């Protein structure tokens, strides 16, 4: 029996979570994702509260214990005041004089109406009302909207009123915004996002050539916000976990340059819902497709086979191995291992397919031309670890990425199935369709 490894690991660094009371009658949790430590400054703490409330950090006073954390302490760190993990603070907003106005904000709905190819459309169907001082800036209005509806960050959104874009630095009263005016929220124009290379060349997916700011990718191809969002969704649907440029080079060959998700996220100006959907989608695709992971049938922990469990299908989850009722289970059918089964491969359950499903795929898969040689089965089992590999593009030289082969850097020929070390194309012969045999 082998013990499975969990597919995630925890960091040794412990970050603080801090509770702040006093905003709208509730307590705000500043959780560990903010990575607060004893060296975090009071100003950084105020800025985090500002991001959650929409109130300028200069207008926030924090109280901890018997101490007011006034502006003169902004550069001091949490340790100096004894603020630690799970500390409780109170925030107080400094009142401004002047006139407040009420604005209606039409929000961008992060749930797209339909994912028609190259035509991602959003519906503005939710509206909120905010009250803000005329002396406040448009950026402060954005932060207030973000605190009320965490869809887009203040640096991701564009605000428009009567077809006019509102500049971040301008005060509300100078934008001629009046009581009851409607302000429309949309995704920020790419030309406003620092660090991007902007181009007005046609979009590689929609071929749109209108005068719109698009991003030039590291490979030189150009894509818009809408096309990037649509493209990421299509990869999730296709069970992909690597983002590669979908365009073609000048010689007609696919580009396939790998794009970094962090850059794609910025170009798509992804909403909170889109980030959650795409990140979870890519992670699950990698978990199931590359790692070959599964869920423990007892506790549902995500698990994977490591190099020490390749020779057996009898496994036990590390997440629940010490819990009452947990059991050894079969990696193939995920059912409880029958105790009188002496085979390391067969669990003893009569309906477990074991090698049957694998052989069915090997026997019935299609054929293709590889390196000008015809009738090569599209799917082969790795000669070393028996993992199924589908040939999608490229030559006969194959590298298996299963855990056991990745450790050994195992490579083989997809045509003759011989190890690549010492391989000679001139003597290479097409291997017959494989049929795996489990030892009883």
C-alpha positions in Angstrom: 0.0 0.0 0.0 1.3 3.4 -0.9 0.5 6.8 0.6 -0.5 9.6 -1.8 1.0 13.0 -1.6 -1.2 16.1 -1.4 -1.1 18.3 -4.5 -0.5 21.5 -2.6 2.0 22.7 0.0 1.8 25.4 2.7 4.3 28.2 3.2 6.3 28.4 6.3 5.7 32.1 6.5 2.7 33.0 8.7 1.0 36.3 7.8 -1.2 38.3 10.1 -5.0 38.7 9.8 -6.3 41.8 11.5 -9.9 42.9 12.4 -11.0 46.5 12.0 -14.3 47.7 13.4 -16.2 50.9 12.6 -17.1 50.9 8.9 -20.9 50.8 8.2 -21.5 49.0 11.6 -19.4 46.0 10.7 -16.0 44.5 11.2 -13.6 44.3 8.3 -11.2 41.3 8.0 -7.8 42.1 6.6 -6.8 38.5 5.9 -3.5 36.8 5.3 -3.6 37.4 1.6 -2.4 41.0 2.3 0.8 39.4 3.7 1.0 41.6 6.8 3.9 40.9 9.1 5.4 42.6 12.2 7.3 44.9 9.7 4.2 46.2 8.0 3.9 50.0 8.5 0.9 51.8 9.9 0.4 53.6 6.6 0.3 50.2 4.7 -2.4 49.2 7.2 -4.4 52.4 6.6 -4.1 51.9 2.8 -5.5 48.4 3.1 -8.4 49.8 5.1 -8.8 52.5 2.5 -9.0 49.9 -0.3 -11.8 48.1 1.6 -13.8 51.2 2.5 -13.2 53.7 -0.3 -12.1 56.3 2.3 -8.9 58.1 1.6 -6.2 56.8 3.9 -5.4 60.4 5.0 -9.0 60.6 6.4 -8.7 57.4 8.5 -7.6 57.3 12.1 -6.9 53.9 13.6 -7.1 53.1 17.3 -5.3 50.1 18.9 -5.7 49.5 22.6 -4.9 52.8 24.4 -3.1 54.4 21.4 -4.3 56.6 18.6 -2.3 55.7 15.5 -2.0 59.3 14.3 -0.3 60.4 11.0 3.0 60.9 12.7 3.2 57.2 13.3 2.6 56.2 9.6 6.2 55.0 9.0 6.3 53.0 12.2 5.7 49.2 12.0 3.1 47.0 13.7 5.7 45.5 16.1 6.4 48.8 17.7 2.7 49.1 18.8 2.3 45.4 19.7 -0.1 44.7 16.9 0.0 41.0 16.0 -1.9 38.2 14.4 -5.7 38.5 15.1 -5.4 41.9 16.7 -8.6 44.1 16.8 -8.5 47.8 15.8 -11.1 50.5 15.5 -11.2 52.9 12.5 -12.6 56.5 12.6 -13.3 58.6 9.5 -12.3 62.2 9.6 -15.3 64.3 8.5 -15.0 66.7 5.6 -16.9 70.0 5.3 -18.6 70.9 2.1 -21.4 69.4 0.0 -22.1 65.7 -0.6 -23.9 64.6 -3.8 -25.6 61.3 -4.6 -24.6 59.6 -7.8 -26.0 56.5 -9.5 -23.4 54.1 -10.7 -24.2 51.6 -13.5 -22.0 48.7 -12.8 -20.3 46.4 -15.3 -21.8 43.0 -14.9 -19.0 40.4 -14.7 -21.3 37.7 -15.9 -21.1 37.8 -19.7 -24.3 37.4 -21.6 -22.9 34.9 -24.0 -19.4 33.8 -25.1 -19.9 34.1 -28.8 -16.6 33.8 -30.5 -14.8 37.1 -30.7 -17.9 38.9 -29.4 -17.8 39.1 -25.6 -20.5 41.4 -24.4 -21.3 42.6 -21.0 -24.6 43.8 -19.7 -25.0 46.8 -17.5 -27.9 45.6 -15.4 -27.0 46.5 -11.8 -27.0 50.0 -10.3 -25.9 51.3 -6.9 -26.1 54.7 -5.3 -23.1 56.4 -3.7 -22.8 59.6 -1.7 -19.5 61.5 -2.1 -18.2 64.9 -1.3 -17.8 67.3 -4.2 -14.2 67.9 -3.0 -13.3 64.3 -3.6 -11.5 63.1 -6.7 -12.6 60.7 -9.3 -10.0 58.2 -8.0 -11.7 58.4 -4.6 -15.0 57.7 -6.3 -13.5 54.6 -7.9 -12.3 53.4 -4.5 -15.7 54.0 -3.0 -17.3 52.0 -5.8 -14.8 49.2 -5.3 -15.5 49.1 -1.6 -19.2 48.8 -2.3 -18.9 46.3 -5.2 -15.7 44.4 -5.4 -15.8 43.7 -9.2 -13.0 45.8 -10.6 -10.1 47.4 -8.8 -9.9 51.2 -8.8 -7.0 50.9 -11.2 -9.0 48.6 -13.6 -12.1 50.7 -14.0 -13.1 53.6 -16.3 -15.9 55.9 -15.3 -18.0 57.8 -17.9 -20.7 60.4 -17.6 -22.7 61.5 -20.6 -20.1 60.0 -22.9 -17.2 61.9 -21.2 -14.4 60.0 -19.5 -13.7 61.1 -15.9 -10.1 61.8 -15.1 -8.8 60.3 -11.9 -7.1 63.5 -10.6 -10.1 65.8 -11.1 -12.4 66.7 -8.3 -16.1 65.7 -8.5 -17.3 69.3 -8.6 -14.9 70.1 -11.6 -16.4 67.2 -13.6 -19.8 69.0 -13.5 -21.4 66.0 -11.8 -24.7 66.9 -10.2 -27.1 65.3 -7.8 -28.6 62.1 -9.3 -26.3 62.0 -12.4 -25.6 58.5 -13.8 -22.0 57.4 -14.0 -21.2 54.3 -16.1 -18.5 51.8 -15.1 -16.5 49.9 -17.7 -13.1 48.2 -18.0 -10.1 50.5 -18.2 -8.7 51.3 -21.6 -5.4 49.4 -22.2 -3.6 52.7 -23.0 -4.2 53.7 -19.3 -2.5 50.5 -17.9 1.2 51.1 -17.2 3.8 48.6 -18.5 1.9 47.4 -21.6 3.1 47.9 -25.1 0.2 49.4 -27.0 -0.5 48.9 -30.7 -3.4 49.9 -33.0 -2.8 47.0 -35.4 -5.7 44.7 -36.1 -6.7 42.1 -33.5 -5.3 38.6 -34.2 -8.6 36.9 -33.3 -11.4 39.2 -34.3 -9.4 41.0 -37.0 -11.0 44.2 -35.8 -9.0 47.1 -37.2 -10.8 50.0 -35.5 -8.8 52.7 -33.7 -8.7 50.9 -30.4 -5.8 50.4 -28.0 -4.6 46.8 -28.1 -1.7 45.1 -26.4 1.3 43.8 -28.3 2.4 40.5 -26.8 6.1 39.4 -26.4 5.8 37.5 -29.7 4.7 40.6 -31.5 1.1 39.7 -32.1 -1.7 42.1 -31.0 -4.8 41.4 -29.0 -7.6 43.4 -27.4 -9.2 43.2 -24.0 -12.3 41.4 -25.3 -10.4 38.9 -27.4 -8.1 38.1 -24.5 -11.0 37.4 -22.2 -12.7 35.2 -24.8 -9.5 33.4 -25.6 -8.8 32.5 -21.9 -12.4 31.2 -21.6 -11.9 29.0 -24.7 -8.7 27.5 -23.2 -10.6 26.6 -20.0 -13.4 25.0 -22.0 -10.8 23.0 -24.0 -9.2 21.7 -20.8 -5.9 23.5 -21.5 -3.6 24.7 -18.8 -0.9 26.5 -20.9 -1.6 29.8 -22.7 -0.1 29.8 -26.2 -0.4 32.5 -28.8 -3.2 31.4 -31.3 -1.9 33.4 -34.2 0.2 32.3 -37.2 3.6 33.4 -38.2 4.5 34.9 -41.5 5.5 31.5 -42.9 2.1 30.0 -42.0 3.3 28.1 -39.0 1.5 28.4 -35.6 3.1 30.9 -33.3 2.5 29.0 -30.1 4.6 31.3 -28.0 3.7 30.8 -24.4 2.0 33.8 -22.7 2.3 34.4 -19.0 -1.0 34.4 -17.2 -0.1 37.5 -15.2 0.2 39.5 -18.4 -2.9 38.0 -19.9 -4.8 38.9 -16.7 -3.8 42.6 -17.1 -4.7 42.7 -20.7 -8.1 41.1 -20.2 -8.7 43.6 -17.3 -10.3 40.7 -15.6 -13.1 41.2 -13.1 -13.0 39.4 -9.7 -15.5 36.8 -11.0 -13.4 36.3 -14.2 -10.2 35.9 -12.2 -11.8 33.3 -9.9 -13.2 31.4 -12.9 -10.1 31.4 -15.0 -7.6 30.7 -12.3 -9.6 27.9 -10.9 -10.1 26.5 -14.4 -6.5 26.5 -15.3 -5.5 25.0 -11.9 -8.1 22.2 -12.3 -7.0 21.5 -15.9 -3.4 21.2 -14.8 -4.4 19.1 -11.8 -6.4 16.6 -13.9 -4.5 16.8 -17.3 -0.8 17.2 -16.4 -0.5 15.9 -12.9 -3.1 13.2 -13.4 -4.6 14.0 -10.0 -7.9 12.7 -8.4 -10.0 13.3 -5.4 -9.9 11.0 -2.4 -13.2 9.2 -2.3 -13.3 9.5 1.5 -12.3 13.1 2.3 -12.2 14.6 -1.2 -8.6 15.9 -0.8 -6.9 16.5 -4.1 -4.1 13.9 -4.4 -1.6 12.7 -6.9 0.6 9.7 -7.4 4.3 10.3 -6.7 7.3 8.4 -7.9 6.9 5.7 -5.2 3.3 4.8 -6.0 3.7 4.0 -9.8 3.9 0.3 -9.4 0.6 -0.2 -7.5 -3.0 0.9 -7.7 -3.5 0.4 -3.9 -3.2 3.8 -2.3 -4.1 5.8 0.8 -4.7 9.5 1.1 -2.4 11.6 3.3 -5.2 13.9 4.2 -7.3 11.3 6.0 -5.0 8.4 6.7 -5.2 8.8 10.5 -9.0 9.4 10.6 -11.4 6.8 11.7 -13.1 5.1 8.8 -10.5 6.0 6.2 -9.3 3.2 3.9 -7.0 2.0 1.2 -8.6 2.6 -2.2 -8.1 1.7 -5.9 -6.4 4.5 -8.0 -8.3 3.3 -11.0 -11.9 3.0 -9.8 -11.6 4.9 -6.5 -13.4 2.2 -4.6 -12.4 0.6 -1.4 -9.6 -1.9 -1.8 -10.9 -5.4 -1.1 -8.7 -6.9 1.7 -8.3 -10.4 0.1 -6.9 -9.0 -3.1 -3.2 -9.9 -3.3 -2.5 -8.1 -6.6 -0.9 -4.7 -6.5 -2.8 -3.7 -9.6 -6.3 -5.3 -9.2 -8.4 -4.0 -6.3 -10.7 -7.0 -6.3 -13.9 -5.1 -7.3 -15.5 -6.9 -10.2 -16.5 -3.8 -12.1 -13.0 -2.2 -11.9 -11.8 -1.7 -15.5 -8.1 -1.5 -14.6 -6.2 -2.0 -17.9 -9.4 -2.5 -20.0 -10.1 1.2 -20.5 -6.5 1.9 -21.4 -6.4 -0.9 -24.0 -9.7 0.1 -25.5 -8.2 3.6 -26.2 -4.9 2.1 -27.6 -6.9 -0.3 -29.8 -9.4 2.1 -31.2 -7.6 5.5 -31.5 -7.0 7.0 -34.9 -3.8 7.1 -36.9 -1.7 10.0 -38.3 1.5 10.8 -40.2 4.5 11.5 -38.1 7.9 12.4 -39.7 6.4 11.4 -43.1 5.6 7.9 -41.8 1.9 7.0 -42.1 -0.4 4.9 -39.9 1.1 5.9 -36.6 -1.5 5.5 -33.7 -2.4 8.9 -32.3 -2.2 7.6 -28.8 0.6 5.5 -27.3 1.3 4.3 -23.7 4.7 5.5 -22.4 6.9 2.4 -22.5 8.3 3.3 -19.1 5.3 4.2 -17.0 2.3 3.3 -19.2 0.8 6.8 -19.1 -1.3 7.5 -22.2 0.2 10.2 -24.5 -1.6 11.7 -27.5 0.6 13.0 -30.3 -0.7 16.5 -31.2 2.1 18.1 -33.2 5.9 17.9 -33.8 8.2 15.0 -34.5 8.7 11.4 -33.1 10.9 12.5 -30.2 8.7 12.3 -27.2 9.3 13.3 -23.5 6.9 11.8 -20.9 5.8 14.3 -18.2 4.4 11.8 -15.7 5.9 12.1 -12.2 8.0 9.0 -12.5 9.3 9.8 -16.0 9.8 13.5 -15.3 12.1 12.5 -12.4 14.2 10.3 -14.8 13.8 12.7 -17.8 12.6 9.7 -19.8 12.3 10.2 -23.6 11.3 7.7 -26.3 10.4 7.4 -30.0 6.7 7.7 -30.7 7.1 5.5 -33.8 9.1 2.5 -32.6 8.6 3.0 -28.8 12.3 2.5 -28.1 14.2 4.7 -25.6 15.5 7.9 -27.3 19.0 7.4 -26.0 20.9 5.6 -28.8 17.9 5.9 -31.2 18.6 5.8 -34.9 16.0 7.0 -37.4 17.3 4.8 -40.2 16.6 1.6 -38.3 13.4 2.8 -36.7 10.4 0.5 -37.4 6.7 1.2 -36.6 5.7 -0.6 -33.4 2.3 -2.3 -33.4 -0.6 -1.1 -31.4 0.1 -1.7 -27.8 -1.9 -3.9 -25.5 -1.1 -3.6 -21.8 -1.1 -6.6 -19.6 -1.6 -6.4 -15.8 0.2 -9.0 -13.7 -2.2 -11.0 -11.6 
